[in-house]
């Protein structure tokens, strides 16, 4: 009976952790939801308990996969979603389970165990976001995207570090619960509190981007192809809203992915030249996104109404984009230089690209003064997935010390400051224009300087320590015998 209770608690703990990703208003609870599972694993280190916790986390965390509408009939669509859901849960669950188990199993001193577990978990999250099959959506740090004061440490070490802090705090609290003496429990709880407070306090001494003085207008059509709207209807709506935005003379107008017809050919997109009238009227720059040679491409129109620059999508969703209209690409190109707009240099990210810290970091190092994300998330029929996509943009802003704007076809459209605060957003599913201001005077963060080196260095350190501890223990056994 006790064994089944352990399974139940591990499952409930994993499900609660996954629910924090789905319910961002309660996301702060992620600092404690894994405590029951860790308490059991510290007492009964079994791979099956690790697997139960992680699978429950994956099942709830990847639930938005069932909201994907690929345009097929309901039965085919459900079968496809179920297959995607099962594969992702299996693959990601295996990687995270192995990382968690090894973090708890590797030879270590008691006081170093939280470090082991946190680093290996962060390493697993990094691995799931690396390479041609990358899908970095199940990151614990995404649960707290609505609470910028809780993830300010991303300025120093990035999004993965926040996930590591969450795991470390959960583990330390589980130790506090499992300690036999009040003194030991108080010590473990105090360490957890110190880690939590340092995560909040240290970033407060880091400066934010300077005053926002560049006006922007972000278009959200509220239409999407899945609901049966044609590309011409979406383009007409985009143009209608863009013309309205131009009358306010913003420095930058941004249209979402799939907003303009574009062309499937490699030649000059002459069919887009009339769109230059919008930027000419606004006396500012305009970014619009269409198709060119089977790739999403952002087009830049100058205040004079000229089409001067293009940036294509370089990172594509595996098997949904990458490998569909062209052979599967195992490597990706580095980000292209920022676009020189009227107000400054813009780092362009199209849809999936905003989910990668390294992509945005390269943009910033190349001189981007602000980020612009254009996306089409209409494939998801629930705001849950759309908000999770926006959550990645929140971290890109904090990691780089730059403002980020996101224009989506039917949501989520928002303006995010360099502290990770969502300054303004449109309701998903409705057409509209989001007006606001951004700063083009960023403050470079320490994360831009060193990236995720801390993770690699930390994993090397714990591997070395494990080897040393193992040898010392063997030597001690030999001396005793």
TADAQUI-V41707 format. One record per run of one state. SS is the DSSP state (H for helix, E for strand, C for the rest). FROM is the first residue (numbers start at 1). TO is the last residue. If there is no record, write none. Layout:
ss = (SS	SS)
from = (FROM	FROM)
to = (TO	TO)
This chain:
ss = (C	H	C	H	C	H	C	H	C	H	E	C	H	C	H	C	H	C	H	C	H	C	H	C	H	C	E	C	H	C	H	C	E	C	E	C	H	C	E	C	E	C	E	C	E	C	E	C	E	C	E	H	C	H	C	E	C	E	C	H	C	E	C	E	C	E	C	E	C	H	C	H	C)
from = (1	2	23	24	32	35	44	47	62	63	68	69	74	106	110	129	140	145	148	151	154	158	159	179	182	206	214	221	225	228	231	247	252	255	262	264	270	283	285	293	295	302	307	313	318	319	322	323	339	341	345	351	356	357	366	370	376	380	381	383	401	404	409	414	417	422	426	432	439	446	451	453	481)
to = (1	22	23	31	34	43	46	61	62	67	68	73	105	109	128	139	144	147	150	153	157	158	178	181	205	213	220	224	227	230	246	251	254	261	263	269	282	284	292	294	301	306	312	317	318	321	322	338	340	344	350	355	356	365	369	375	379	380	382	400	403	408	413	416	421	425	431	438	445	450	452	480	481)
